[in-house]
């Protein structure tokens, strides 16, 4: 369990830096002191719990506080409102993720500590994270990818995290200069931005991409400009990492998702969707949709994938979720906000392919007004409550 593992990390690295952040740095012992001072919150469904929301330090302290006291931790993106679970599993959860995922519906996902640890341990071994001085985290640590590759690696394996509030070059340059061997995880849109900016990545010893498909052009350019092989990682929030391209050679197909990770089994159902069997599959959702499979140890993904000798090849995603630059959006949430802002009932939100492969999809809004009313002022009013990445790029008038 966590307590013994944490004691071992403290005995070996207690006085060393565990987390760098814009205001300074904290050692492993200082993290523990701060975490033990965190008071729990009270939820009618979860009882006493800790809320991991905010910057990297906030998330790490809440996780450590919960793990040390055996209280559940709910992880929520900084820009989102916490969802009170509609229901909870009979067995107490250690971690609750709040995410849209490929389903297109924002819900809570429940995990035991052993399930979370299985994913973290598997990634640590497969990516060789113990060989690197630090994990640089310019991405959201409340998202599954950032969570399991950075802050949870710190708490379960003692790999320090250098957290940054944005992936902008200025902060990246300062952070990279402080370390010799850096593990850098990012989504394709970030890797493209770093290429365009001319950022120097000489201290990066491992480069990983996840969150959406990695194009061959981007992978090739990263190799050409930075001299780095950009490794493709595939997984879902429900079951963690599934496959990994560990080769040093460039892929020949953008659909190549790499090899299944150790101790993970997968096959396709009658519709071609990937069904995963793993010790990292969570306990379930707080609300289920018809036909879903998400219960220890199996998860039916929304991705149509071919499995050949343990290698995964992606065909398409059939879920309703919209992927904008690796951020998963809920069509229902966006539509509800536009209806409330405009008073117009016929609103349909969907994702359409973007001309920019790293953006993946654009948000499209079909709304029940004449085309003449789709003015700049109307769109601004309709989108007043939306986050920038939720704003439709395409509008379709639905004449009555």
N, C-alpha and C positions, 0 to 999 in steps of 0.2 A: 504493500500500500504506500501511499504518498509519504507518510510520516518518516518511515525508515529511509526512504530515498532522499528526502530533504535533509535529514540529519547527516547523511553521508556527504552530500554536496556542501553543507556548512562546514563539516570537519576538514574538507579538502580545499574549499575555496571561500570560506566565510569572509575573509578580508579583501577579497578581490571584487572588482566591479562587475555587477550583474546587469545593470541597466544604465545606459547613457540616454539623456533626454535634453531638450534645449535649455533647461534650467540647471543642469548639472549631471551628477551621477550618483548611484547608490550601490553599495556593496550588497552581497547576499545577506549578511547579518542585518544591515540597515533595512533591507527589504522586509525581513522577518519582523523586525521591531515595528515598522510602520504598519504591516499587515495585521499584526496582533492587536493593534490599537483601532482597527476598523470596526465600528459597531455594525451588527447585522440589521437589515431591514425586515419588515414583517409583511407577508403576503397571505391573503386568505386561502390560497391554494397551496403554496409552497411552505408556509410557516416562516421561520427565520431563514433568510437567504442573503446573499451578497449580489449587488448589481455591478457588473463589469461594463461600464459605459464611460466614454470620455477619451482622454489621450492614452498613450501607451502605458504611462505610469499608473493611471487609474485602473486600467484593465488588469495589469499585472498584480497590483495590490489586492484587488477584489478576488482574483483567482487564488492567490496564495492564502488570503484570509479564509476563503471557503474550504480549500483543501486542508488547511491546518486544523479547522474546527469541525470538519465533516458536515458542512452546510452547503446546500446547493448554490451554484453561481449561475446567474442568468446573464448572458452576453448580448448586448444590444449596441447596434451601430450608433455612433455619436449623434447623427442627424435624425434618429428615429425615436418614436415614443415607445416606451416599454409596453408590451402586450402581457396582460394578465392571462396565464394559461386557462383555457376553458376546462381542461381536465388534466390530471397528473397520473402517471403510472403507479401501480401498487408498490413497486420497489422504488425507494428514494433515489432520485437522480443526483449526480454530482455536478452536471453541467447542462444548461439549457441554452440552445442556440435559437435565435429568433431571426428567421430568414425567409425569403421568397423562394429561392432556388428555381429549378426548371419548371416546377408545377404552376408558377404564376400566382400562388396564394401564400400570403405571409402567415406563418404559423410558428409554433414552438416545437423544437425537436429535443428529446430527452436522451441523456447519455449517462451511463455509470462511469465511475472513474476508470475502471478496467478497460472499458471501450475506448475512452479518450486516450488512455495510456498506450493501448495497442497501436493506434494510428501514429502517435508521436514516436514510439519506439521504432516502428517500421520505417518511418521517414528518416529518423536519425541514422539507422543502419544503411538504408538504400542510398541515401545522398551523401553519406560519409560526413555528417555535420560535425563530428568530433575532431575533424582535421582542420577546422577553420577557427580563426580567433574570435569571430563575432558574426552574428546575423544582423545585417542592416535591414531595418524595417521602415521603408518609406511608404508602405501600404497599410491598409486598415488591419489592425490586429484583432478587430472584432469580427472579421470575416474568417471563414474556416481556413482558407489558405494561409493568411497571415498569422492566425492564431496558432496553428499547429507547426508552422515552420519557424516561428520566432519566440514569442513569450512562453509558450508551453515547452519549447526546447530549453529555455532558461530554467524553468521550474522543475523539469523532470530530468534534465541531463547537464545542467550547469553551463550551457552554451550562452554566453552573454548576448544581450540584444542592444543594439543602438537604434533607438526609436526616433523617427523624424515625423513632424506633423504634416509634411507635404513631400512629394517626390521631386521638388524643384531643384535645379542644378546647384544653386548657392549652398543650401544646406547639405546636399550630397557631397560636394567637394570638401567641405569642412569635416564631415564625418569620415569619408574615405581616407583622408590624410592621417587620421588617428590610428589606423589599423593596417596590419600587413597582409593578412589573409581574410578576405571578407566573403561571406555567403550573401548573395543578393537575389532575393525572390521578387518577382514583379509580374504584372499582367502585361499582355502584348502592347496595349496602348502606352504603358509606361516605357517599355523598351524602345518603342518607336520615338517617343519624346526625347529620351536620352540620346538616341542616335542623332536626331535633328539638332539638339543643343550642343553637340560636340563635347559632351562630358567625358572626362578621362576616367577609365575604369581599370587602371593598371593594378590596383590592389584587390580586385575581385578575383577570387580563386574558384568560385562556383556560381554559375548563372542559371536561374530556373524561371520558367514561365508557366503560368497556369491561369485559369479563369475563363479562357476562351481559346478557340483554335489558333495555333501558331502558324503563320504563313511561311512558306519556304523562302520568300523574298526577305522577310524580316530576319529569319534565322540565318540566312546567308550574309546579310548586311552586318549583323552583330559579329559574325565570325570575321568578316573582312575588316571592319573598322576597329573592333575591340580585341580581336584575336581570341574570342571566347566562344565555346560551344554553348549555345542556349538550349538547355535541356527542357523538354516538354513534360509536364506533370499533369495527370488527369485524375479527377476524383469528384465526389459530390459531398455536400455537407452532411448527408445522412450516414455515409459510411467512410468518409475520409478519403485518403489517397487510394487509387485503384491501380494505376499503371504509370510507368516512368520510362522515358527514353534516356538511358544511361550511356549510350554510345557517344564516342567522340567524333563520329562521322555525321555529316549533314544528312537529314532525312531526304528521301526521294518523293514523298507524298505528304501533302499538308494534313491528310486524314490520319496519318500514322500517330497513334497515341502511346507507342512504346509497349513494353512488356508488363504483364501482370506482376505486381509486387509479391514478395514471398508470403505464403500462407493465405493468399486470396484466391478464391475460386470464382469463375464467372462463366455464364452461358447465356444464350439468347432465348427469349420466349417466342411464341408463335408469330408475334408482330415484329420480331427482330430486336426488341428492346433488351438492353443488357441487364441481367439479373446477377447480383453480386452476393456471395456468401463470404462473410468475414467476421473476425472477432471484434472489429471496430464498428460494425453496424449498430446503430442506436436502438433505443427502447420503443420509439414510436413518436407520433405527432400528438398534439393536444386536440386536433380535429382531423379526422380522416376523410379523404375523398374516395368515391366508389372505385374499386379496382386497384387500389394502391397496395403495395407490399413494402412495409417498412417496420420490421419487428425482428429483434435479435433471432438469428444471425443473418437475415436475408433482406435485401433491398432491391426493388425493381426500379431502375433508373428510367428517365425519359429519353434516353439516347439510344438510337438505332445503331448498333455496332456489330461488326463482324469479328469473331474471335478465331484466330488461326495460330495454332501452336503457341498459345499464350501471348500472342501479339494482338493488340486491339486496333481496329481500323474504323474510324467514325464515318457514318453515313450522314445522319442528321439528328437534330433534336426535335421531338414531337410535343414537348411541353408547351404550355401557354405562356410561360415566363418570357420576358423580353430581356435580351442581353445587350446592354449598351456599355461598350468598353469594359466588359467583364463585370459590370454591376448588374445584378438581376433585379428586374422591376416587375411590379404587379400591375397588369392591365386594369384589374378591378379597382385598385386604389386610385390610379390616375383618373379613370373615368368618373369615379365618385367625386373627386375634388373638382373636376371640370363641371359636373352637373351642379354641384353646390354653388360654384362661382357664377354660373350663367343662368341657372334655373331651367336649363334645357335638358329634357329627359333622354332623347335618343342620342347616346354617346357610346361609341365603340372604339376601344383602344387595341391596337395590334402592333406587332413588330414586323418591319420590312427590312430586307437586306440593305446594308449600307454600302456605298461605293468605297468606303474606307474599310478594308478587311479588319483592321485593329479596332475599329468602332463596333464591328459585328452587325448591329441592327440599329435602325432609326425607329423612333416612336411615331406611329401614324394615328391620327384621330379622325374618325368619321362622325360627323355631328349633324343633327337635324336642323340646319339653317340653309337659306339660299346662298349661293356662292358669293353674291354681292355683299353679304354681311360678314364674310370672313376677312375683315379688315385688320390692320395692325393693332388698333385699339381693342377690338373684340378679342383677339388672341392674347393680348397682354392681360386683359381682365380674366379670361378663362384660365390662364396659367398662373394667376397670382399666388396660389397656395402650393404650387409645384416646386420641387427642387430643380436646379438647372438641368440635370441629366434626365428628368422626367418630361421636360417640355417637348411636345410633338414637333418634329421637323417637317412633317407632311400633314396637310389638312385636306379632308375630302368633304365637300358639302353634300348633304343628303336631302335633296329637295322633297318637300311634302307632296 
